[in-house]
Amino acid sequence: MISDDASQDGTKAIVREYAEKYDNIRYVFNERNLGLTKNVFQAKTLCRGKYMVQLSGDDYWIDERKLQKQVDFLEAHPAYFGVATRLECRTNDSQTADFLLPEAEVCGRTFSLADFLSGTNFPTNGFLYRNQIQEKYDFFSLMPGFSQYIDDETDCILYLMLGDVYIMPDVTVAYRRQIESDTSHNFNSINKGMDKLRKHIDLLNSIHDYFGDEIDL
């Protein structure tokens, strides 16, 4: 499922080209820009598969068997909500990793909400999980209300509230950290210093206002 958020860079033509070649590609073109979190939530509500995985514009997959490995794990381990892998953080179009996430010590084991709240990194890039969006619609719909800019921190908390996840040691995803240029911008390049921190604090305050002491932020 592709949800194009009123892009102006030729993405629509590429989507139509692939949709003509492959009849299993579904898409929606927003007439106006919804913003990051509303657009991501919209895409999730339109997914119909047994499993869901998000591929954002600043990520790409570097393991041809990535999805198969994750699906095989969840098929064999029904107690887990989802399964993540390690990722390489790269700068712009570099093919070299600056560093890996998450930390090696949390790979190859169960990861819980308590781990995340203790400060341990849980990147959702390429995270594959059971599709419960329809049966838990009200729960997932909280995401765009917490922040219009930030989706990953909210995702971490909501996913881990639904169940433990497993983090494979395999490196299957590259996250492209965009350095500001004249033609390309993202949240991290547009927002500097305290502005970025304020938006994260606003997000945490919104989550606390809703859940209260249920989540120890």
Secondary structure, DSSP 4 states (H G I P E B T S, - for coil): -EEE-S--SSHHHHHHHHHHH-TT--EEE-SS---HHHHHHHHHHH--SSEEE---TTEEE--TTHHHHHHHHHHH-TT-SEEEEEEEEEETT-SS-SEEES-GGGTTEEE-HHHHHTT-----TT-EEE--TTTTHHHHTTHHHH-SS--HHHHHHHHHHH--EEEEEEEEEEEEEPPP-SS---HHHHS-HHHHHHHHHHHHHHHHHHHGGGS--
